[in-house]
Amino acid sequence: MIQNMLRHPVYAGVYVYGPSRTDPRRHLAGRLFTRRVRKPPEGWLVHLLDVLPAYLSAERQ
């Protein structure tokens, strides 16, 4: 969980929208978020650098 949290772009001061999509074929009964699939950064709908206060540099992410 901590690794996923530190991978999130908001900790590098980046606002993103659309970093994941849902895939109904990956659903596992009783498990949350199993349908979620991360897209590569080129596929994100919004990617704004230096909008939020950064805890990590964008290079370290």
C-alpha positions as CSV (number, residue, x, y, z in Angstrom):
1,M,0.0,0.0,0.0
2,I,2.8,2.4,0.8
3,Q,4.6,1.7,-2.4
4,N,1.4,2.4,-4.4
5,M,1.0,5.7,-2.4
6,L,4.5,6.9,-3.1
7,R,4.1,6.0,-6.8
8,H,1.1,8.4,-7.1
9,P,2.0,11.5,-9.1
10,V,0.5,13.9,-6.6
11,Y,3.5,13.3,-4.3
12,A,5.7,14.8,-7.0
13,G,3.5,17.9,-7.4
14,V,1.8,16.6,-10.6
15,Y,-1.9,16.7,-11.1
16,V,-3.2,13.9,-13.3
17,Y,-6.6,12.8,-14.5
18,G,-7.2,9.4,-16.2
19,P,-4.2,7.4,-15.1
20,S,-6.2,4.2,-15.0
21,R,-9.0,2.5,-16.8
22,T,-11.4,-0.4,-15.8
23,D,-11.3,-3.8,-17.4
24,P,-14.4,-5.9,-16.5
25,R,-12.5,-9.1,-17.5
26,R,-10.1,-8.7,-14.6
27,H,-12.9,-8.5,-11.9
28,L,-12.4,-10.9,-8.9
29,A,-15.4,-11.5,-6.7
30,G,-15.1,-9.9,-3.3
31,R,-12.1,-7.8,-4.2
32,L,-12.2,-4.1,-4.7
33,F,-10.2,-2.4,-7.5
34,T,-9.3,-5.6,-9.3
35,R,-10.7,-4.2,-12.6
36,R,-8.4,-1.1,-12.5
37,V,-5.5,-1.1,-15.0
38,R,-2.9,1.7,-15.0
39,K,-2.3,3.4,-18.3
40,P,1.2,4.7,-19.4
41,P,1.7,8.4,-18.8
42,E,1.2,9.1,-22.5
43,G,-2.4,7.9,-22.2
44,W,-3.4,10.1,-19.3
45,L,-6.0,12.7,-20.2
46,V,-4.5,15.5,-18.0
47,H,-0.9,15.9,-16.8
48,L,0.0,19.2,-15.2
49,L,3.5,19.6,-13.7
50,D,4.3,21.8,-10.6
51,V,0.7,22.5,-9.7
52,L,0.7,20.9,-6.2
53,P,3.4,21.0,-3.4
54,A,5.9,18.3,-4.1
55,Y,7.2,15.8,-1.5
56,L,9.3,13.9,-4.0
57,S,11.0,15.2,-7.2
58,A,9.4,14.1,-10.5
59,E,12.6,12.2,-11.4
60,R,12.6,10.1,-8.3
61,Q,9.1,8.9,-9.0
